[in-house]
Amino acid sequence: MFKNRFFWLAAIVGLILDRFTKLWVVKTMTLGQTIPLLPGVFHITYVINQGAAFSLFQGSVWLRWLSLAVSVGLMALAWFGPRFERWEQLGYGFILSGALGNGIDRFVLGHVVDFIDVRLINFAVFNLADAFINVGIFCLLVAAFRKAPDGSDRTSAK
């Protein structure tokens, strides 16, 4: 069977969802436009980000190369590395989908398209790629906590 198949599944599904949502925003909205879905709580707001998370490192060209390096590294790890536990596969796969999604934006557009606007907590506007990176980190944390201190998997201990 295909090694680390949940990695590849998470990466492909996450990337497709990220690309389609960004394409929808770019094609149907004007820059700066906001659509309140739950007024004052959750909006779709089209903005661009030329930096990293929270607009850090604005205009840094190296961010595109970092996205590429992370993407290639994760793909090599999944392809040539060991067979990972399911939570690890999902974690690395979601991180790959986010790195690829934002990396494609940086290479093609020179900026990242953001649109998820959670106003209830006055959070920075973000996109699905950003969300998938965080989901991936959560999955890796779950995987880490599921392993016993001696390195064995707790699910196999009875």
PEUR-V9006 format. One record per residue. N is the residue number from 0. RES is the residue in one letter. NEAR is the number of other C-alpha atoms within 12 Angstrom. Layout:
N/RES/NEAR
N/RES/NEAR
//
This chain:
0/M/6
1/F/11
2/K/20
3/N/30
4/R/24
5/F/26
6/F/36
7/W/31
8/L/24
9/A/33
10/A/36
11/I/28
12/V/26
13/G/37
14/L/35
15/I/23
16/L/24
17/D/39
18/R/28
19/F/20
20/T/26
21/K/33
22/L/23
23/W/18
24/V/28
25/V/25
26/K/13
27/T/17
28/M/21
29/T/18
30/L/19
31/G/20
32/Q/19
33/T/26
34/I/23
35/P/19
36/L/15
37/L/14
38/P/15
39/G/16
40/V/17
41/F/22
42/H/27
43/I/34
44/T/31
45/Y/31
46/V/28
47/I/34
48/N/32
49/Q/28
50/G/26
51/A/33
52/A/24
53/F/18
54/S/21
55/L/13
56/F/16
57/Q/19
58/G/18
59/S/19
60/V/20
61/W/19
62/L/31
63/R/30
64/W/22
65/L/21
66/S/30
67/L/26
68/A/18
69/V/26
70/S/30
71/V/22
72/G/22
73/L/31
74/M/29
75/A/19
76/L/23
77/A/30
78/W/21
79/F/14
80/G/14
81/P/13
82/R/19
83/F/26
84/E/28
85/R/27
86/W/31
87/E/35
88/Q/35
89/L/38
90/G/37
91/Y/46
92/G/45
93/F/43
94/I/43
95/L/46
96/S/44
97/G/42
98/A/44
99/L/43
100/G/44
101/N/46
102/G/38
103/I/30
104/D/34
105/R/30
106/F/23
107/V/14
108/L/20
109/G/23
110/H/27
111/V/43
112/V/44
113/D/44
114/F/39
115/I/32
116/D/30
117/V/25
118/R/22
119/L/15
120/I/11
121/N/14
122/F/16
123/A/26
124/V/32
125/F/37
126/N/42
127/L/37
128/A/44
129/D/35
130/A/30
131/F/35
132/I/36
133/N/26
134/V/28
135/G/33
136/I/25
137/F/21
138/C/27
139/L/27
140/L/18
141/V/21
142/A/26
143/A/23
144/F/18
145/R/22
146/K/20
147/A/14
148/P/10
149/D/10
150/G/14
151/S/16
152/D/20
153/R/17
154/T/15
155/S/11
156/A/11
157/K/6
//
